[in-house]
Amino acid sequence: MSARSSAVLPEIYQLKVTLFDTSPPIWRRLLVPADLTLVRLHDVLQAAMGWQDCHLHEFSAGDRHFGQADPEDAYMGMPPVENERTVRLSRVLGRVGAKMVYMYDFGDGWEHRVVLEKRLCADPTMAYPVCTGGALACPPEDCGGIGGFYDLLDALRDPTHERHDEMNDWVGEDYDPDAFSVDAVNGMLTPLRRPRIKPSRKRSLALNKYKNVS
């Protein structure tokens, strides 16, 4: 029997990702394979939130840190960083309610809280990752972190603000802080999706038997 025909459907994690200190919160709900490596989760979060992957990033959970491991960090007194290319999501978030932090852009300091909401069985008719909900647009890159972002919004929303025209020119006419579309996010996630996994012949027979009985 081929490896493909005997493939086991992966477990799916339902994650809620919230950009810390935003009010109302900027968030996304995602369905991702539990065996996703953290470097691939980074790609998913960039696409789902709307970032452009222009800066460094790091994951953390408790005392553990994950990212682009550099052997010289130990000599500089920095916490050891585990290689995000070899660590899988299921090894970091193992139980419902578990949390980790995804930090993007160490200058602006965009901190995302990632919470495991549910552990689900994969749907063989779906390709993952998938976005199922969310709210509000991602801040523009390089706007100065949370403080700079809300200063920017104040200027954009007040035509009498002294920097209104300047900020409008900087972000461009297409930027709408209130915009969010599940379909648009899923369009961004499409290139990151795995091919649908066919259940094994044994599993298929069991599913068909269940359908016939029910």
Phi, psi and omega in degrees: 000135183289158179297325182292318184289338181257013183298143178262134180295131182285155172287147181247135176259132170266117183248143168248125183245121183234130177284115188300140174074016174265141182214115356296156188293141170266118187213164176219145172248128188231147170249118183225152175298138181294336182269013178296134173288157182294330177293328176284326175298322175305314179299319180296315182294322177300313181292317184291320181282327181107016176284170184244009176055048181261354188225172177288163181211167177199145172258151173212147176213110186063233180269001182267141179232141184227135178179215178273097186298136178230115182303336182286344181302321182297323180288339181264007178077014180271154179299142178297140181247122178282148184289115182294345180282343183245353181261129181262151183307319183296339179276349180253315177248103184254340183230152178299133183098347179294149185229155168213169181245136173246113180259127178237132179068095184294341177284303179283334174070053178279106184259123180250132174266122181249118184240132174279109182272320183211152169248123189235159170280141179293143173269115184296348179269356183249152172249134185248154011278160180223141172261132181245355180183172179164183179201138171070157182276154176292145174299156174293148175300146171061033180266002175101025179075192184301314180300314179295324180297314181287331171296320178299314180297320177302317181291320181293325187272352182241102181301340180269356180296140184297339180249015184302308183294320180298314181290325175298318178294324184290314182278336181089162184290338186278347184282123177231107184297341181267358186281139170202137178218121176301318181297320180294318179296317179295331173296322178289330181278343186308315181295344183266357186280143175280155172299148176302138181263122178283133177293157180296162180301320179299316180293321180298317179298320180294320180294317179296320178298319179297316181296320181294322180290319182283000000 
